[in-house]
């Protein structure tokens, strides 16, 4: 039994799967954060582009 526990301590095969699990978690958090920013049409990125286009259109029509 003691030799089995020692072999488990030296075994690093599960480390790679743990690294992939942490990386997958980070990717999920990034996707959720990006979705939150993109979802809001008034203050998110779509709202920013809408405001930018409105400003450009106003400047083009009024000459200011």
C-alpha positions as CSV (number, residue, x, y, z in Angstrom):
1,X,0.0,0.0,0.0
2,X,2.8,2.4,0.8
3,X,4.5,1.8,-2.5
4,X,1.2,2.5,-4.3
5,X,0.9,5.9,-2.5
6,X,4.5,6.7,-3.4
7,X,3.8,5.9,-7.1
8,X,0.8,8.2,-7.0
9,X,2.9,11.0,-5.6
10,X,5.3,10.7,-8.5
11,X,2.6,10.3,-11.1
12,X,2.0,13.5,-13.1
13,X,-0.3,12.3,-15.8
14,X,-3.3,14.0,-14.3
15,X,-1.6,17.4,-14.3
16,X,-2.2,18.0,-18.0
17,X,-5.9,17.3,-17.7
18,X,-6.0,19.7,-14.7
19,X,-4.3,22.4,-16.8
20,X,-6.8,21.9,-19.6
21,X,-9.7,22.2,-17.1
22,X,-8.3,25.5,-15.8
23,X,-7.8,26.8,-19.3
24,X,-11.3,25.8,-20.3
25,X,-12.6,27.7,-17.2
26,X,-10.7,30.8,-18.2
27,X,-12.1,30.6,-21.7
28,X,-15.7,30.2,-20.4
29,X,-15.2,33.2,-18.2
30,X,-13.9,35.3,-21.1
31,X,-16.8,34.2,-23.4
32,X,-19.3,35.1,-20.7
33,X,-17.7,38.5,-20.1
34,X,-17.6,39.3,-23.8
35,X,-21.3,38.2,-24.1
36,X,-22.2,40.5,-21.3
37,X,-20.5,43.5,-22.9
38,X,-21.9,42.7,-26.3
39,X,-25.4,42.0,-25.1
40,X,-26.3,45.5,-23.8
41,X,-27.2,47.5,-26.9
42,X,-27.2,50.9,-25.2
43,X,-23.9,50.9,-23.3
44,X,-22.0,48.0,-24.8
45,X,-20.0,47.8,-27.9
46,X,-23.0,47.9,-30.2
47,X,-24.2,51.1,-28.5
48,X,-20.7,52.5,-29.0
49,X,-20.7,51.9,-32.7
50,X,-24.3,53.2,-33.0
51,X,-23.3,56.4,-31.3
52,X,-20.2,56.7,-33.5
53,X,-22.2,56.2,-36.7
54,X,-24.8,58.7,-35.5
55,X,-22.1,61.3,-34.9
56,X,-20.5,60.7,-38.3
57,X,-23.9,60.9,-40.0
58,X,-24.7,64.2,-38.2
59,X,-21.3,65.6,-39.1
60,X,-21.8,64.6,-42.7
61,X,-25.2,66.2,-43.1
62,X,-24.6,69.4,-41.1
63,X,-21.0,69.9,-42.2
64,X,-19.7,70.1,-38.6
